[in-house]
């Protein structure tokens, strides 16, 4: 259980850092991920290579709110 909690915290921090990198990014409600140009993702993944998992599957807004309450 502790391993899952620790991984959730790491993913949450990474997600927040990814979202905070630039203002004005779009949101895909179906894929629940950030809408950005391919060039933006390439540059971002150079700095945050572990963020690749969020390029095509993200965190829903409801879960994001819950994680914010639990981990902030």
C-alpha positions in Angstrom: 0.0 0.0 0.0 2.8 2.4 0.8 4.4 1.8 -2.6 1.1 2.7 -4.3 0.8 5.9 -2.1 4.3 6.9 -2.9 3.9 6.4 -6.6 0.6 8.4 -6.5 2.4 11.3 -4.8 5.2 11.2 -7.5 2.7 11.1 -10.3 0.7 14.0 -8.7 3.8 16.2 -8.4 4.8 15.4 -12.0 1.2 16.2 -13.2 1.2 19.6 -11.3 4.7 20.4 -12.7 3.6 19.5 -16.2 0.4 21.7 -16.0 2.3 24.6 -14.5 4.9 24.7 -17.2 2.9 27.1 -19.4 -0.3 29.1 -19.3 -3.0 28.8 -21.9 -2.8 25.1 -22.6 -5.9 23.3 -23.7 -7.7 20.4 -22.1 -9.1 17.3 -23.8 -12.1 16.2 -21.8 -12.3 12.8 -23.5 -8.6 11.8 -23.1 -8.4 13.8 -19.8 -5.1 15.2 -20.8 -3.4 18.4 -21.8 -3.9 19.6 -25.4 -0.6 21.0 -26.7 1.3 21.1 -29.9 3.7 18.2 -30.7 6.6 20.7 -30.4 5.6 21.7 -26.9 5.5 18.0 -25.9 8.9 17.4 -27.4 10.5 20.2 -25.4 8.7 19.3 -22.3 9.7 15.7 -22.5 13.4 16.7 -22.8 13.1 18.3 -19.3 10.5 15.8 -17.8 10.9 12.5 -19.6 8.7 10.7 -17.1 5.8 12.9 -18.1 5.5 10.8 -21.3 2.7 8.8 -19.6 0.6 12.0 -19.4 0.9 12.8 -23.1 -2.0 10.5 -24.1 -3.7 9.7 -20.8 -4.0 12.2 -18.0 -5.9 12.7 -14.7 -9.6 13.6 -14.7 -10.6 16.9 -13.2 -12.6 15.2 -10.4 -9.6 13.0 -9.5 -7.3 16.0 -9.7 -9.5 17.9 -7.1 -9.4 14.9 -4.8 -5.7 14.4 -5.1 -5.2 18.1 -4.4 -7.1 17.8 -1.2 -5.2 14.6 -0.1 -1.7 15.6 -1.1 -1.5 19.3 -0.9 
